[in-house]
Amino acid sequence: MKENIIFGLRPVIEAISAGKQIDKLMMQKGLQGQIFHELLQLVKDNGIHIQYVPIEKLNYTTHGNHQGVIAFVSPITYMQISEIVPELIEQGKNPLVVILDRITDVRNFGAIARTCECCGVHAIIVPEKETAQINADAMKTSAGALNIIPVCKEKNLYNTVKYLKSNGFNVIGCTEKSDKYIYKADYSKPTAIVMGSEEDGISPQILKIMDELLAIPILGEVKSLNVSVATAMILGEVVRQRM
């Protein structure tokens, strides 16, 4: 984790100016001064999300002179789905993408990335906010998959889903709020699969614009699956049909 953090006003400014992708920026409330305002403007210009935290959290994260600012540098380079879709279509591929709606557990994220890479998923899409930080744990759990599969960080998942639908994707929400099982869908055309958060599933706004809602049959008394396991189950059916 220490390898992925930069702290101090000027070092963080230099990192952002050099084009490093910042996964998360923790900032102490009430900072003032010219250098701080320079950093704040740079953060706004680059659309970096700020998490305001008490100084105790900053002190716990590093014993260095953080000056009220700690940046977590992403070990991967994020992409945009609008860059990937045209390329896939031009190459004559049958696109398959997975959208993770507020998956925040880093090990779940890493496990999902590993499954996606093994199942031929062309890209993983996550929101800018409320998503797992891609840190050492996520990279390790992915078994190297996060170095291979493109991860797209999008400002608005609702608009991203609309974009995919307009490009011929069948957008499927994997949710228990359906009477239709994952085995009854046709995955032979361009497909986007949406997996919801560990706590409350797919956002209601996004749920409303799905082309299909599919459920995984649960035969036991525990009525829910871990999201990484659920992702593996539906992708296993996609692979079975596409092969």
JOMOKA-V598481 format. One record per residue. N is the residue number from 1. SS is DSSP state (alpha for helix, beta for strand, coil for the rest). BURIAL is # if it has 24 or more other C-alpha atoms within 12 Angstrom, else .. Layout:
BEGIN
n:N ss:SS burial:BURIAL
n:N ss:SS burial:BURIAL
END
This chain:
BEGIN
n:1 ss:coil burial:.
n:2 ss:alpha burial:.
n:3 ss:alpha burial:.
n:4 ss:alpha burial:#
n:5 ss:beta burial:#
n:6 ss:beta burial:#
n:7 ss:beta burial:#
n:8 ss:coil burial:#
n:9 ss:alpha burial:#
n:10 ss:alpha burial:#
n:11 ss:alpha burial:#
n:12 ss:alpha burial:#
n:13 ss:alpha burial:#
n:14 ss:alpha burial:.
n:15 ss:alpha burial:#
n:16 ss:alpha burial:#
n:17 ss:alpha burial:.
n:18 ss:coil burial:.
n:19 ss:coil burial:.
n:20 ss:coil burial:#
n:21 ss:coil burial:#
n:22 ss:beta burial:#
n:23 ss:beta burial:#
n:24 ss:beta burial:#
n:25 ss:beta burial:#
n:26 ss:beta burial:#
n:27 ss:beta burial:#
n:28 ss:beta burial:#
n:29 ss:coil burial:.
n:30 ss:coil burial:.
n:31 ss:coil burial:.
n:32 ss:coil burial:.
n:33 ss:coil burial:.
n:34 ss:alpha burial:.
n:35 ss:alpha burial:.
n:36 ss:alpha burial:#
n:37 ss:alpha burial:.
n:38 ss:alpha burial:.
n:39 ss:alpha burial:#
n:40 ss:alpha burial:#
n:41 ss:alpha burial:.
n:42 ss:alpha burial:#
n:43 ss:alpha burial:#
n:44 ss:alpha burial:.
n:45 ss:alpha burial:.
n:46 ss:coil burial:.
n:47 ss:coil burial:.
n:48 ss:coil burial:#
n:49 ss:coil burial:#
n:50 ss:beta burial:#
n:51 ss:beta burial:.
n:52 ss:beta burial:.
n:53 ss:beta burial:.
n:54 ss:coil burial:.
n:55 ss:alpha burial:.
n:56 ss:alpha burial:.
n:57 ss:alpha burial:.
n:58 ss:alpha burial:#
n:59 ss:alpha burial:.
n:60 ss:alpha burial:.
n:61 ss:alpha burial:#
n:62 ss:coil burial:#
n:63 ss:coil burial:.
n:64 ss:coil burial:.
n:65 ss:coil burial:.
n:66 ss:coil burial:#
n:67 ss:coil burial:#
n:68 ss:coil burial:#
n:69 ss:beta burial:#
n:70 ss:beta burial:#
n:71 ss:beta burial:#
n:72 ss:beta burial:#
n:73 ss:beta burial:#
n:74 ss:coil burial:#
n:75 ss:coil burial:#
n:76 ss:coil burial:#
n:77 ss:coil burial:.
n:78 ss:coil burial:#
n:79 ss:beta burial:.
n:80 ss:coil burial:#
n:81 ss:alpha burial:#
n:82 ss:alpha burial:.
n:83 ss:alpha burial:.
n:84 ss:alpha burial:#
n:85 ss:alpha burial:#
n:86 ss:alpha burial:.
n:87 ss:alpha burial:.
n:88 ss:alpha burial:.
n:89 ss:alpha burial:.
n:90 ss:alpha burial:.
n:91 ss:coil burial:.
n:92 ss:coil burial:.
n:93 ss:coil burial:.
n:94 ss:coil burial:#
n:95 ss:coil burial:#
n:96 ss:beta burial:#
n:97 ss:beta burial:#
n:98 ss:beta burial:#
n:99 ss:beta burial:#
n:100 ss:beta burial:#
n:101 ss:coil burial:#
n:102 ss:coil burial:#
n:103 ss:coil burial:#
n:104 ss:coil burial:#
n:105 ss:coil burial:#
n:106 ss:alpha burial:#
n:107 ss:alpha burial:#
n:108 ss:alpha burial:#
n:109 ss:alpha burial:#
n:110 ss:alpha burial:#
n:111 ss:alpha burial:#
n:112 ss:alpha burial:#
n:113 ss:alpha burial:#
n:114 ss:alpha burial:#
n:115 ss:alpha burial:#
n:116 ss:alpha burial:#
n:117 ss:alpha burial:#
n:118 ss:alpha burial:.
n:119 ss:coil burial:#
n:120 ss:coil burial:#
n:121 ss:coil burial:#
n:122 ss:coil burial:#
n:123 ss:beta burial:#
n:124 ss:beta burial:#
n:125 ss:beta burial:#
n:126 ss:beta burial:#
n:127 ss:beta burial:#
n:128 ss:coil burial:#
n:129 ss:coil burial:#
n:130 ss:coil burial:#
n:131 ss:coil burial:#
n:132 ss:coil burial:#
n:133 ss:coil burial:#
n:134 ss:coil burial:#
n:135 ss:coil burial:#
n:136 ss:alpha burial:#
n:137 ss:alpha burial:.
n:138 ss:alpha burial:#
n:139 ss:alpha burial:#
n:140 ss:alpha burial:.
n:141 ss:alpha burial:#
n:142 ss:coil burial:#
n:143 ss:coil burial:#
n:144 ss:coil burial:#
n:145 ss:alpha burial:#
n:146 ss:alpha burial:#
n:147 ss:alpha burial:.
n:148 ss:coil burial:.
n:149 ss:coil burial:#
n:150 ss:beta burial:#
n:151 ss:beta burial:#
n:152 ss:beta burial:#
n:153 ss:beta burial:#
n:154 ss:beta burial:#
n:155 ss:coil burial:#
n:156 ss:coil burial:#
n:157 ss:alpha burial:#
n:158 ss:alpha burial:#
n:159 ss:alpha burial:.
n:160 ss:alpha burial:#
n:161 ss:alpha burial:#
n:162 ss:alpha burial:#
n:163 ss:alpha burial:#
n:164 ss:alpha burial:#
n:165 ss:alpha burial:#
n:166 ss:alpha burial:.
n:167 ss:coil burial:.
n:168 ss:coil burial:.
n:169 ss:coil burial:#
n:170 ss:beta burial:#
n:171 ss:beta burial:#
n:172 ss:beta burial:#
n:173 ss:beta burial:#
n:174 ss:beta burial:#
n:175 ss:coil burial:#
n:176 ss:coil burial:#
n:177 ss:coil burial:.
n:178 ss:coil burial:.
n:179 ss:coil burial:.
n:180 ss:coil burial:.
n:181 ss:beta burial:#
n:182 ss:alpha burial:#
n:183 ss:alpha burial:.
n:184 ss:alpha burial:.
n:185 ss:coil burial:#
n:186 ss:coil burial:#
n:187 ss:coil burial:#
n:188 ss:coil burial:.
n:189 ss:coil burial:.
n:190 ss:coil burial:#
n:191 ss:beta burial:#
n:192 ss:beta burial:#
n:193 ss:beta burial:#
n:194 ss:beta burial:#
n:195 ss:beta burial:#
n:196 ss:coil burial:#
n:197 ss:beta burial:#
n:198 ss:coil burial:#
n:199 ss:coil burial:.
n:200 ss:coil burial:.
n:201 ss:beta burial:#
n:202 ss:coil burial:#
n:203 ss:coil burial:#
n:204 ss:alpha burial:.
n:205 ss:alpha burial:.
n:206 ss:alpha burial:#
n:207 ss:alpha burial:#
n:208 ss:coil burial:.
n:209 ss:coil burial:#
n:210 ss:coil burial:#
n:211 ss:coil burial:#
n:212 ss:beta burial:#
n:213 ss:beta burial:#
n:214 ss:beta burial:#
n:215 ss:beta burial:#
n:216 ss:coil burial:#
n:217 ss:coil burial:#
n:218 ss:coil burial:.
n:219 ss:coil burial:.
n:220 ss:coil burial:.
n:221 ss:coil burial:.
n:222 ss:coil burial:.
n:223 ss:coil burial:.
n:224 ss:coil burial:.
n:225 ss:coil burial:#
n:226 ss:coil burial:#
n:227 ss:alpha burial:#
n:228 ss:alpha burial:#
n:229 ss:alpha burial:#
n:230 ss:alpha burial:#
n:231 ss:alpha burial:#
n:232 ss:alpha burial:#
n:233 ss:alpha burial:#
n:234 ss:alpha burial:#
n:235 ss:alpha burial:#
n:236 ss:alpha burial:#
n:237 ss:alpha burial:#
n:238 ss:alpha burial:#
n:239 ss:alpha burial:#
n:240 ss:alpha burial:.
n:241 ss:alpha burial:.
n:242 ss:alpha burial:.
n:243 ss:coil burial:.
END
